[in-house]
Every structure is written in C-alpha cells, then in structure tokens.
C-alpha cells in the first residue's frame, strides 16, 4: 500500500559481507610489498599515509565538450578511447541551462528519460535505456548512495562539479548496479586556485535560495587547500509541493608531495518537502491527493569520507575511497480521495492517514591498485580493486484516519509495522586496458560475496541469504588518427533483491547483460564531439508480486524486459560564441518474461520510442556591442508511451521548451567584474501533461521562472 500511494517502488538493494578491516589489510599489504627499480634491484615501496584517493577530476568543467571521464573505467582514460557509451555534464553546461536538480541536468542527455512519475522533487527519478536507476544506479564520487526500503540520499545540484552518466552494465567496477548503468555525481572539492562565489535566487511560486562556494589555498600554503559549499532554500514549488533545504559541505585537501594527495570531505544536509506528490485534475486545476496542512517529509543526512591517492616511482598508484553515510527520514501523508483503503473501522467520511520512518546507515570503502607498464609494443594499464559496502535500514509505518475538518491538528499515526534490512557486499575486481598502436582493449572480471538479512520485527520472522555474483565486461576500440573511434563492448550486471519467495527465502538478484556497438568522433584539439551507439540490453529475474502468505508478501524472479536502441549525442562550441547540445534516443522495449503470459511481447510501461532534445546557446563576445549577454533556448520532445504493461492506453507525446538569459556586468564595467544576473524558464509553454504509470496518473511540473544574482571574486 505504501508503494502505490508513494508512487515509488520501495524495494531494497543488496550488498554483501566480509570484514572491512580484512579488506583494507589485504590491499595495504599488497601495496607495501617490495618491488624492483630500473636496475632490477629490490626496493621497498614508500609507506602509505591515509590520504585522498579516487581519480582526479579533469579540468574540463569550463566547456560543454568534455574530454575525460572519471567513472567509466576508474582510470584516466579519454572519452574517445573508452569503448562504451558515457555522457558527461560539466558545470559549464549546468550553469548555461541554470539547472536546479539532477532531473533537469540529465534531460538533454541521450539515453535518458525523466518524468515517469510526474513532478516529484523527493527523488532523482532517472531512467537510462528504459530501466530505472533511481534506486540502483545512484552514485556519488564513485560510491553508491544505497536505497534499502524507501529513503534515498537526495543530492543538491549546487554541490556538484559534474555529472557522469555511464550507460549499460557497470557491475565490474561498482558491484550492485542497475543493468542500465549509473549516474555518478562528482562533488565540488578543493582546487589550487582561490575562488569565491555567492548567489541569490528567487523563482516563481515562492522559491528563495542563498548559496556560497569558497575555496583555494589555506593562507600562503602550496600543500593545503579547502572548499566550503553552503546553501539555504525555502522552496514552495508547483502544486503546493515544498522543497526546503539547508546544507554545508566542507572539504580539505593535503598534498604534501606531487605523488601523494588526501582529501577529507563532509556533508550535513536537512531537507523538508512532501511525503506524497501524487496529483490529479479537478475542474481544470491540478491538485495534490495529500493535504498541505498535514503532509511532510523530513530528511536529515550526514556523510563523512576521504579520498587517497599515492603514486609510486615504479608506476604503481594506490587509491582509496571511503565514506560513512547516515540518513533519518520522517514522513506522513493523507489520502483525500480514498485511493488507498482506510484503516479497519474508520468512518466513511474520514481520510486515510499514514506515517513512515526510515533510518539508513552505510559504510563503504573502495581500494584500488593501478599499474602501468609496457610489454613489448603493448602499453598496459592494470587495475585491481577490493571494495566493501555495508548497509542497514530500519523502516516503520503506521496507518489511521482523520476528519477533513481537523486535518491541520490531526496526529501522525502510531507506527505499528517494523522491518529491518541488513546488507553486506565484498567485491574483488580486476581490469586490463591494453593499447596496441591504434587499438584499445578493455577486459574486466569481478566476483562479489553477498550477505543479506531481512526481518519483520512484529511477526518475528526473517530470512538470510549468502550468495556470490560474477560480473564481466570486455570492449574493443580502434582510434583513427583523425579522432574517429568505432568500438564494440559487452557487459553484465546484478542487483540483489530483498523480496522473499515462498517459504521466506530471499529472491535471487536481478541480472542484466548488454552488447553495444558505436562510433565516437572527437578530434584532438577541436571543440566538438559526436557519439553514436546501438545496443541490446536484457534485464532478467526481476521480482514480481506473486501473492500474500501471512505474514509476508510473496515474489518470484520471473520478470524480463529486453531493450534494443540507438542513441546519438553531439556537442560543439564555435568561435563566434554559439554552442549546442543535441541528442536523440530510439528505444524499442519488449516484455520477454512475465508471470502473466498475456503481456509477453508488449512494451514496458512509460517507455517512449523516441526522445529528442536540442539546446543552443549564444554568448556574445566581449568586444561586441552586446558583450556580456548570453542567451540559450532548448526543446525536448518525447513520443507517446503506454500507460502500463498491458498496453491498453497511451500517454500522449509532448514537447517542452526551456530558455535562459544572463548578463555579465563586468564585460563592459570593470568595476563590476564578477557580478552577473541570470533569468531562466523551464517548460516555457506551461504544458502540465499527465503521465500514467502502472495504473496511477501524475502531472508534470508547470512553467517555472528563476532569477539569479551571482558575484564571483
């Protein structure tokens, strides 16, 4: 019942087990083993101090045509030499379009669809190649932001430097991950150059926000750097949906030598919005099913982590990426339309109410040892990894009723249902990258040990499961001298499940496999890129509801969907100030396995056949009469889709218009250097289209206009 009313699939993700300290010790022992110098003499490698790891973010965030990715292979490999589809959204692109959340950021990316549940700021609902990544593809700085039962770790877009969309199976590098790929969000971390920024925003409906971003060297030091990002927002958005947030994100980098770097970072964030954003049409007006005087969802999250990197003189590089995350969610909502059953004995003239809490704790570490060496004419980059993730969740819910006349003072229902999920994952992986002339080869294998526990604390029942998962990937690319690079790749994935089968046994993981071929074109030194890809992606063993045997719901590993598609994405900037981003996605989805054999061959719900977008921006050169002005406009169009897997009705196709305008006062007035003003509009034509998904219907967000005053120094 919660799942339907919240319009969001409350399903856990699984991670496995072994000892964290053991995982760390194995890698550290391997790294401190003795090596050889050029003369073949034994040498002891340098001692590692716990410092910063994970790949360095390449400094191409000031362009919309990035050349690097830190997510695809976990090595410093150019995009044009990576044999798989990757889209990178830089800070420059996000500022051009003045995006306010991850959904807006990814809308102009090939392979991505959004809005499958209408306007819902609670979750970053992103689909890649027809498959949701909201719960199983959400990553930040290379580590998964796990979803167990309901609560997610919401990410504020202002705290990010870039967003990388890795399409297709990524389990070799990341363990449990959606078959469709992952969205890896890269945080703002310290830089060597000083920078200061403050920004004030005001938008339609009542959005008010103040933010700052300060950073640079600590004093006169060339070893110590800091960055502090903060934000305060009071957001009253469309349909009386609140979107308030307060956060502080500090980070600190110590770089004692050119070969050693550590970054320690933290995040404290408090968000308050709505527990239910379900909307309906009433006499031409869009209204929420829940009531603004009663509804709320409060989320407090804290993250503390570090990234370490140390390069040895013999070509070895050790990286360590670790994070502790804590989330507390409290929510309640009311059903004003009797769309969910009332509690037993509730009066006919009352409304059903619900209360929810969720507490999530996550502990993660990823150890990497990279070696670069030549064997004859072959240049090798070998990466070994050992990672561990531990997550536990305590979820509770309760239901009651309230009278409409007293809804403002109605209490939150007493919590009566208590469930727990405890998930552990330990994975070991290896990847070989070989460069032979113009050929580029990538191959990788991974094995995960998984342990999971799920329990009903009221009924006193539960289940445990230990299992293993093997993942693989292989890719081959040929890089022509003119920047043209055809490639082919294959990969597999897994996502463990917390649902239980008959007898209380936990289901097997959902699995995925994909074969992909494509062409990339990005000449050296040029400001344009073009990528195309065709693929066949199969997601198997999806959990499907199979009945209720008290006290548990029964599921089966019987769902299978197959997606065949084509994608193209182009990016360019011209010397005259014009830049553009164009993307097109063709997706043919088919239900190829299901408990209900009558729908096999149908198209999965809300899977449009065509999605296209175009963003054009013009930044007037400073020497012209309108120097300092920048104007952008975009269109994103989606074809019709089916409202459910039975294919009995369709959602209409729709096109949305976006626009932005900004002015840099410093272009013509040196005394005002660093001051800029921007105005942006999303859904300019105010098309509040309805989308139905699996029997429930929602509305998209209407027109929003946002003004921003920013000062940099």
Phi, psi and omega in degrees: 000321178297318183303313183294315185288327179278356180054026184219130184291109179275092180222143186276161173245150187248148178219158194248200195222159169162176187279134179298316182295325178296319180299317180292318185296318181301313182292316181296322178296318180296320183290326184271008175292160184282149178237200179228147175271186184297333181274001180085006180277145180291135177227147176269125180293156184294150176290139181265131172262140179297111180216213194265136180231186187086152185297147177289136176285122181292147186274062174237030179280355180264019178219158174269001180243077182290157180244351186231159172223139177259359187258322194298310185238000184060022174228166183279076184245128178301150180301320184291344179255009181261115185279059173193167185275125179221134173242134181241125177255113184273169176298326179299315179295317181295326178284325176302316183268355178054051183287149182244354177202174184294325180298313177297323182296322187267000186295335182258027181251136179295145178084352185253136170233147179225170175082018180293343176237030180069204180277120184208092183285000179292325188229151175273080187278101182234132174250136174242124177053037174089356184242138181289143175240007184300317184260338185235007179228020183267109181235150175222124180053040174084359179240141184289140170264095194286147172245127182257299183239308183217308187293139175240162177269097182291140182248128177276126186295332182293340181274002186253148173267329181195165177230130181242124181256109180261117189261136181096172184306135182228021185292333179301320181270332192234001180075227181297115182202150182304146176299334182283339182127195182224159170246108182258117183261124185260120185285156170290121180233168186304145175238162183285332181267142179291140176207144178221138182211133170232146184217137174241136180231147172216134184222172181300159182074324180140028179280125176228130184214141172232136184215156176216156180213104181243145177185173179138195179294150173275109184062230179260010185290145172252014178240335186248131181223153182222165172203135178228123179242132180221157183203142172227129182220136167244108187240108173256098189265193181303151174061031179059032179263117181283153178209069181267147180202145174224133181207157173219126183232092178268152175209154186215131181240133172242123181234079185294331177221172177293345185253355183230134182211134175229136175234125175250134184221160178214165177211128171237122187219136176233126180235146175220124179216223183242145178282334178225125178249015181299129184236160178211165181262132181226101180061035181091350178259147177266122181233156177273145176293323179277177185244130185297332181285347183243324190287137168199157170220115182249128182232125173245128179224146180224138177223139177221126183206177176213156175232127182240139173217132177221127178257132177264161184288346182263016177095358177272144174228130177249135178230146176219130184232117185225150180203143171246132183231145182220130181225134174234124181239136174226129185212157171206156180206169179227147179255106183275358185237014180051045179272349173235154183297141174287160175297150180305132178085002181289138178298152184294333182265019181255169176251145177283137177238157181215146175233145185218140168226152178209128177240125184233135176233133182226138179229123187221145174209138179231114178258133181227137174234116184248137178232133175243127181200162179251140171235096186067237181269006183256124174266121186250141167233111183249132181237124173249141181220149174220118183230160182218136175225129174234128182224138171223150184221139172240112184248140179218149177213162179201156185224148180203204177214162178211153178274141181307323184290343183239023187296327182295333181250006181293140181281162172288135180302147175294140181280125183239342179250130183227122178232154179228146175226132181230117188233137180225139178218130172234127183231145174236133185219158179217141180220134177245126171247125182238134177243113182237096186063240179268357180275143175231125181239139175227132174217140182210150176225152179212145172229134181242137170259124187240138173223133180217148177227137175225141186214148169257106188285343177278312181283343181075023180250162180187179180207151176233155177207135173241133181204172177235156180221131178251130179234152180212159174207150177210143180210147179223133184220145174240121183260106176289158182296338181272006178094003177274133186219092172284149182209166173217145182210161176215140180205161178231164183210168174209149173224109179298155183244149174257354178291156184244144177269181177302139183088000178083006181283136179290140182295160173288161180295153168283135185241160179215153175213147183212140168243135187220143173224145183197177177225132174245149179218111180207086181298146179298130177083358181259153182260050174207157178210152178218129178229139175228152179205141168240146186207162169227115186241128181237125175250119187241165176059037176289139178295135176228137181296130184232015177126178183233121175239102187313134008257022185236156172273141185256136179231162176226149174278073188236352183275139176213130175234143179238132181236127175241131187206172178223138180224147173216139180217129179233143179221139179201153171230138180253161181293340182275006177099355179273136174223154180210153176229122181232141180212146175218139181227128172246126181228124172250106180259146181214133173283113184249001175198135183192151175300326178265101185295343182290340182260000177296130186101345178283171178267133178301150183304145177048044174246093181291146179286324183230137172221129181221151179208153178212127175237127179236132181229142177233119176251110184294131177302148185298329184284351179275170182296332180252026179305135183104339178278143174220133181226137180223153178211147181214155175227137177227127187234141179230133179281175181295157178215164180277148183279344177200176182290346179278349174059038180272340181210165184233146165280138182288153172289156185206151175233137180241146179246138176232157180205158177209152179215133179217158179220129177264106184296332182289346181295326181246344181231097182305330179294341181253023181302131179097349181265131180216154179231137180222145174229131181226154179225133176248136184056060187304325182276002176058050179270104179265077185280148178268140174232130178252139187218108176063033177098356179237143186240145183220168179241147178283168181285138178284192182295135173231140178236133185230130174251141184222129175245120186234144177227126180241143174207000000 
